[in-house]
Each structure stands twice: as structure tokens, then as C-alpha cells.
Amino acid sequence: MSKVLIIGAGGVGGVVTHKCAQASDVFTHITLASRTLEKCKKIQQSVKELRGVDIDVATLDADDVEATTQYLKDLKPVLVINVALPYQDLPLMDACLAAGIDYMDTANYEPRDEAKFEYKWQWAYQDRYKDANLMALMGSGFDPGVTNVFCAYAQKHHFDEIHYVDIVDCNAGDHGKAFATNFNPEINLREVTQRGKYWEDGKWVETDPLEISQTFDFPEVGDRKAYLLYHEELESLVLHLKGLKRIRFWMTFGEEYIKHMTVLANVGMTRIDEVDYKGTKVVPMEFLKCLLPDPGSLAEGYKGKTSIGCIIEGMKDGKKKKIFIYNVCDHEECYREVRSQAVSYTTGVPAMIGAMMMLQKKWDQKGVVHMEQMDPDPFLEQLAKYGLPWHVKELPVD
Amino acid sequence: MSKVLIIGAGGVGGVVTHKCAQASDVFTHITLASRTLEKCKKIQQSVKELRGVDIDVATLDADDVEATTQYLKDLKPVLVINVALPYQDLPLMDACLAAGIDYMDTANYEPRDEAKFEYKWQWAYQDRYKDANLMALMGSGFDPGVTNVFCAYAQKHHFDEIHYVDIVDCNAGDHGKAFATNFNPEINLREVTQRGKYWEDGKWVETDPLEISQTFDFPEVGDRKAYLLYHEELESLVLHLKGLKRIRFWMTFGEEYIKHMTVLANVGMTRIDEVDYKGTKVVPMEFLKCLLPDPGSLAEGYKGKTSIGCIIEGMKDGKKKKIFIYNVCDHEECYREVRSQAVSYTTGVPAMIGAMMMLQKKWDQKGVVHMEQMDPDPFLEQLAKYGLPWHVKELPVD
């Protein structure tokens, strides 16, 4: 019997729960916990209706390490699947350590008061997890997550040496709103308003926010302008890819999205420090989140596709080679299947697959572990089976 | 001895105080009061430095009718010049009535919770002011204010009948900021985000916000695109101009300003209802005001000109006639003279002139009075003398 605890009942939490319920031979007992029980209950009901599977729900404050530890000791899951906010990665890693439970998440820890995407805080748990004979799997979403696995797959099957990687993320969907973000608005906006960064010739190169853009031909979508961003998987991939010369991350944004972001930054609405409002401290970015549509509410009627993958160039048998490994996901199909849009879907499915790998001991390494360090084959096999088919396309070498 | 009390120590309050100090033969004793004594003291110091005139300052909560009444009874000014927020028009009119003091303002009352520019609330004081033998002068700024007087002047000297009025307001200045408003941001944004409205053939016609635009040739500025807005002077002018067929109000906005406004409206930042933020009620528009630059801070380094006036068409001696009455004001010159930008200057100078008319009994009518009901000649004579020279240009009849 494999009991898992999913923490976080947002859009991704819903997908993970549905997906675990689909694989009920692996996930024999599922508990979904969140600060807000109502959100868990809605997902519980949807899983019952669509999958005929019963899950448990619970109220949990993930910031409260002591209470969470006690809860874990009582519940005794074999794994905590953390799909709460990135702020909560560290308290949850603490609680898992204290209770002796394996841990995984989909996004790296980030302090509340500065927009930093760095693994240093979670890497600091390396020895403690090893000593406790526990595994902590980092970033098992799509990007990070599947993109890391694509790189590992390329390294294992396609290249002797990988020189260039461009991770390209396109959401060509239309939610019909003037402006909305596709996942937690705060995290979304932080990502976009931070300075860009990529890695080349052994060092990091910084750019202004959205300073560099390039048009890519996205499978099943076509040409789209993408902007160079810093994204967390770059930090671990530069450590694990052999012979790497450059790695960059690109994301598409429409003109309207950029316009809204620019204005919101201009007026200070993306600030994450506290501003005095009639004697109350208000963080502009968090207040903005109160005004924007709940990403979950975008799912119904969301049209179009996401197209995300890795363009990888390197050497194979003494010759140059270039491939594009990617997945295309349709918003409407996601909604039909799990009542979610594709951005949540593409994050939630890999979270379930990562958990499956851990439960089945196909991935088993103690300490803090990145996706590309694990065998990509069993992961990718299940990924295709559970809704995210992936493809490899050979590209002409420049 | 003519003692006046100026209430409000924002950008306009500073200009009015400087201007009253320039006319110290009329304003023999000046007190400046505001909720924030610091702001009064800064103006006090600037008036002393630049004009060598001593004024008194005081702390006053204009929303507190009882305290204000008592203060007025103690101070015994002959006139209250209200340049506080429009929300405070009614409490101040109440206090003036109770203390038996004449009243004037520069903008009509507006309830805090809805963006309405209507005179009905202030018109409701008509009988009480008449019965108390007091005068309440409405809207003695530039627009409303000077624009009303321009219409009265046109009616008195240029037309037998006025058919069409277009009030056109252009600020061609550049404050160098990505986005800022030229006076109280809240009032500014409310004005722009409300539905447009104009008067034609005896009835009001509504438009979507910024739905209608037209290019005008602004004196000393050139062609600029202006947007049809509803503006408060329209409401009284339709009552007082003979034979009027249509009256509209137009204001220029740059593309960047419109872009910012559109985005802020899209995300809900211009809402004036309360939003729950972690248990605290926050009004988005008021929070935005905390983030935007203080309009007063824009004055230094503000370049360019304002060009505001009335394009009036009608009949004179049986023939069609069209004139443009206008003033052009230079931001840098205003800063040199009174440490203010032209938007505050063009509001503050007419406030002083209106007060002068009342103190000198050149304008003397009991009850609630609009500018166009008074003799325009003495007002316009002083207006030109105190920094806002005005011009009449004959235009070809279409």
C-alpha cells in the first residue's frame, strides 16, 4: 500500500490529484491537504465524479513545521508531493526530514521578500537528507522537470557531448481575458520582472528584464517571439550536462501581456516590498494577485495549445547534431480530462510521474536530487502514457 | 483687513497661497490649513522666501464639520478658499454655513464611493446659503472656472447667441516619468475612467470611456489628439448659455498615458470599491495613489506648455462667428515663479482671482453661484495681470 500526501490545492494540485487517482494501482491511498479545506473538497468531489476514486482531504498550514511534522507522523505517507507555493518548500522539507518521509516538489524555494530563483537553500539539505536515508526530488513539473529529463534523455541516447541547449516554452492559448496569469500570478509576475540570465562559456550573463528576444518555430503552433528569462532548471543543468557551452531559457509572451507587465512594473505594482496604505503594510504584487483572475478560473473556455521543449545541439560520433524534443498540449483537452488548463496540466502530470518513479523505486537516490540525474527512460515512458506524449525532431545543423 | 483661510496644502494650495501673498493689498492676512501641518509649513517657508510674506498655518481635519466650524468661529476669516479634495466640499460648506463664512472651491463635490461629477449635492445648499446671506462660489479653477468665464465673456462681448462650445484642454508638458498624474491621481484617474458624456439638443449623450477622439490645433502647441470626457462645467454651462445646441469637453492624453490607464483599468487598479487584502479593506485606486509619484514632485524639471481654452461658435448681428479663447502656460515658468507645475498653477491662480472678486465685492451674489453667472470682465482683467494672459482668436466659420 502506497500512501501519498499532496500538499497544495491550486490548479496544479488538482491535476496531480486526478492523475494519481488515474494510477490508483501505484497510488493506493491519496490525501490532499491545503490551508483551505474548501479547495481540497472541490477537487475531492471532481476526482470522485470523473474518476470514481475516493481521496482524503485535510487542512494543513504548510508554514507550520511542527504541526506538519506531527501530521506526517500520524498520517505516515511514503511521500509528500509539494505543489504548494515555492515559499513553502523549506518548511515542508524540514517537516519531511523530522518525520522521516521522502519529499518532492515542482518549483524551487524562493524567499518571500526577494525574487530569487536559486537552489542554494534546498541544496543545503543535501547532507541531512542523505544522513536520514531520504530522497528529495527537485522540480518535477514541466519546466523545470520534463525539460531536465529531455536533456538527460538527449545525453543518454542522442549525444556524446551537448554543447547548446535552448529551452523554449510557448503558451499559444487564449483565455479570453484582458490580462491574467496562467499560474500563481505572484510567481508568474516575479519570474518575468526579474533580470534575465543565461549561462555561456562557464559563466552567467545577466540581461535586463525581457531585453533579449528571438523567434522560434514552435511545433503545432508556428513562429512565436520568445524572451530570454532566467529559469531555475538552468542552475542544475549546467552541473550535469557534459561539455555544455551555453544554455538559455525562452518563454513567449504576447504583445498585450508585455504591455500589461510593463505598465504594472512602471507604476510599481510588481514591487514585492511593503508599501504603507493608511497604516497597513501592503505588498503591491500580492495585492495585484487579489485583483487578477484566479488562474483556476481560466480553465473553462481556454483554447489553444502549449508547445514546450528543448532544442539541443552537440556532437554524436564525431558529427554535429541538433534535435528538438518537445510536447504539445491542448488546453481544451486538459479541461475535458481533469477540469484544468494546459499550464497546470503540464506541471501536474510530471509531478505524478516523478512521484510514481519514487514509489516504484525506479528513481531511488538519497539526498537532494535533480531530475536529470535520474534515468530518463522509465519517466518518459510513463509521461507519454499519462497524457503528455513527447516527440524528437531532428533539426538541420546551422 | 481681509483675512482668508486656504484649506488644502497640495500643489494647488501652494499656488493659491503664493498668489494671495502676491496680492497682499487684498489678502491682508492668510492662513493655510491642512490635515498635514508639515505640508503647510513647507509652503509657508516658500512664500516667505520667494515673496517675503508671512502667513499662518494650522492643522485642520476638513472632514470634521464641528471642529472646522469652531475653528472658523475663532479665526473669523471673511472667506474659505477650499482647495482640499472634492470629497471635502460638503463638510466645508456645512462648516462655513454654521460659522457664517463665505465659501469657494475649484472642483465639485464627489462622493468617495462613486465617480460622479454632479452639482446636485452642492446645489442643494442654494436656499441655505441665500438665507444665511452667504455666497458659495463653485469651481474657480481653470476648467471648471476660467473656461466658464471665457464662455460668459464670449456671451457678453462676442455673441448674441452661442450654439456650440468645445472646451479643449491640452497639457503638452513632459515630466520625464513613465507614468504620473498631474493632480491628485485618484481624482485624475476617476475623471478619465468614467464614461464620457456631452450635451446636444437639450439632452445628455453618453459614450464609453475615451470612445470619441478628435485632433485640435492647440495654440503654441499644435495638433494634438483629444478625448471627449465628461467635465463638471458642462452641467452649469448648459443652464446659463443662451441658445446652446451642443457643448463638449476634450482633453489630450498621450499614447503612453492611455496605455497605462487601459492596463490599470483592465487589472482592476482603478476600481474604487473595497477589495479584501488579507483581512484589510483596500481600495485599488487609493492604493495606486500610494505608488504613483506625488504630483507636487513633478514640478521641478517639468517642461512644455499647457494650452486650454474654449472654441465657441454662434451668431453675432445675424452672422455666424467662431472664436477660440485660450491661455497658454509654461511649466518651467510656473516652477520659477511659485515652485509648481502648470496644471497646479492654472488651477491656483483663478482660485485666487475668484477670491479677490469676492473680497472686493466685484462678485457678490448670495447662494450657490457659478462662475459664468458673474461679470467676466474684472475677473479676466486680474487673471491676465496675475500670470494667466488670455487671448481671443477669430476662427473661420465651417
Interface residues (C-beta under 8 A of the other chain):
Chain A: A178 F179 K259 H260 V263 L264 N266 V267 G268 M269 R271 V275 D276 Y277 K278 T280 V282 P284 E286 F287 L288 C290 L291 L292
Chain B: A178 F179 K259 H260 V263 L264 N266 V267 G268 M269 R271 V275 D276 Y277 K278 T280 V282 P284 E286 F287 L288 C290 L291 L292
